Amino acid sequence: MHYHLQTPLTDEDIRKLSVGDTVTVDGHIFGIRDANLIRIFDQGIEPPEDLIPQLKGAIGLHTAPNVKKNDDGTYEKICVGTTTSTRMDRFTPGLLSKYGMKAICGKGGQYKEGTQAMKDHTGVYLTIVGGAAALETTQIEEIEEVWWEDLMPEAIWKFRVKNFGPLIVSIDSNGNSMYNQVKSEARERMEKIYEKMGIS
């Protein structure tokens, strides 16, 4: 199934998504990455006050975009790519439980902790195809706000998007994981290959 979603997302939006579905998004997506997540969760510094209510129902995109700062202080997109999510897995429970985010978008999936958080807090992990930065950038209409510019380019970004995607639902709110399914299938095939080769 394919779904066209509008942010902020609700529990109802999330519960109808299953592994293998595809999604396109209108509205806003927030760019997050290692440095700003470490500041929040490891250093115990709360996000800016005006940002916190905007995170409820939000999608977090694992990115550190290439941008140009204009003379008026606004930012112009150059290339907004997506980075691997696994190393940021440990931040997912807090983003969902404390700040109310509903989806994480990135590459490579989440480990056990992040996958369990999707189940516990009605969230999903959305995979964006690797190498799609050029297309991804065209789907971002504007950089509306930026917080913690001292962490540049790993500041927190607010992107207005239109038809962002398609994104693949790779972990759903029931804890089903496309990554785990692929690993399980690969393991079964490997066992059969070993059996044919006489390897125990």
Secondary structure by P-SEA (a helix, b strand, c coil): cbbbbcccccaaaaaacccccccccccbbbbbcaaaaaaccccccccccccccccccbbbbbcccccccccccbbbbccccccccccccccccccccccccccccccccccaaaaaaaaacbbbbbbccccaaaaaaaaccccccccccccccccbbbbbcccccccccccccccccaaaaaaaaaaaaaaaaaaaaccc
